[in-house]
Structures are given as C-alpha cells and as structure tokens.
C-alpha cells in the first residue's frame, strides 16, 4: 500500500475543494509558515451551506494561527470527516497544549473566533488539550443531506 499510486480524483471535485473557503484558509496558514498535513474526505466540504462553509474556514484558520502563536510548533494536521448529517474537521498539533479553563477572559480566539462562530451556524466544537502533550480540536457543522444513489442529483451538468 505504500507504493500504490494515488487514486485519480474527479477534476470537478478537486476544483470544488480548491475553491472552498477551507482550502483558502489552509493555504493562507501555509503562507504564514505553518506546515499543514491534510487528510480525509475533502469533497465533504462542498455539502456545507455557504455561511457554514465560511464559518468553518474562519474557525479552522484561527486554530491554525493558534498553533503558530502558542504551540511552539510549525506543524499541524487537519482531518476532514463526513457523515449523513454533518461535516467534521479536526485540527491537531503535538505542541505545548493548554488548559481551556486557564485562558484569560480577554483572549477571544477560542471563545469567539472558534466556538461562537461555529455555534452560530448550529455546529459544535470539542477541545482536547493537555499541557505538554498537544491539542486536538473537533469542529462539527451541519451539512446538506447526502443524496441517495436513487435520487436525482440537484447538480446540473452544463456540458
């Protein structure tokens, strides 16, 4: 499996991913000097309504900026997951970690730029962090329902 070629991806799928606000947020974080490894189902983000897609991207970008500012590292991982009801993105670093209860009240990154932003679109944020052991932040956002193979697609092929 280590030498197996990568599966070919649908060019339209790749284009939708590369035009997504999440892709742009990751690219901007890379320009700031953060090495970001991405895995998962990138097509899933195309199921998000526009406001949720933008909120997710901005929240993830804040998480990545926090990695650069506070983790002591220049590397993070992002994993994208899909389910029937939502799209989840996990941001992971192996840095300094923190205790959420010890965040000063004037620090708004996690509170407003992540939690509040995601809650406004009906999503949920979970944080696991241990001082000295890193941080994992799971962001779940409601998505448009998956269409079944028997249902006609709402997408119109212009070709």
Secondary structure, DSSP 8 states (H G I E B T S, - for coil): --SS------HHHHHHHHTSHHHHHHHHHHHTT-EEEEEE-GGGGGGS-HHHHHHHHHHHHHHHHHIIIIIS-SEEEEEEEE-SSEEEEEEEE-S----GGGS-TT--IIIIIIIIHHHTTT-EEEEEEETTTEEEEEEEEE------TTS--S-----
